[in-house]
Amino acid sequence: MKDGLLLVERLILESLQDGKKNIDELAYDTGIKKSLLVSLLSNLFNDHIVVKKGGSYDLNYENKKDWLYRVNSKESVKGEVKELFLSMVNQHFEELEYRSCGLKMKKIYVSQRDEKILHAHFRNLEEFVENLEKYPVESNDQPTHAKKVIFWGQSDYGALIENSLIAC
């Protein structure tokens, strides 16, 4: 885990947060093929993030303080968000009959009044998502990989352009 976690590694950790699992349970919960799962678990084991007890895998709670900061560091999470967003953009532009992702973007002028209304909508959406998180429905029956990823936000076009030039 030099530069942070891969998305699939984060998925494994999220699955193990619910308790220890054997390889079959992890494969079902994450949707990752067993052959890839074994390789990813080996990496997480070598990084002392995951331990194997008998035939089950679990988070390494004994050394949690040694790895939790690295896993949740700003740079690590930033890389994962970039990977998620890039994946969503790529998925959006694939020519599929069924789109499992909805991605909308508009470049528009917004008056001060409309910006206040937009921020109110963002607050409402945030409250809605937070309530979904607080009071999950049927989440116990669902595998971890069935979660939805939701992005929202807005920025000044000029600020985004400036930032993209810095990144180059």
Buried (B, 14 or more C-beta within 10 A) or exposed (E): BEEBBBBBBBBBBBBBEEEBBEBEBBBBBBBBEEEEBEEBBEBBBEBBBBBBEEEBBEBBEEEEEEBBEBBEEEEBBEBBEEBBEEEBEEEBEEEEEEEEBEEEEEEEEEEEEEEEEEEEEEEEEEEEEEEEEEEEEEEEEEEBBEEEEEEEEEEEEEEEEEEEEEEE
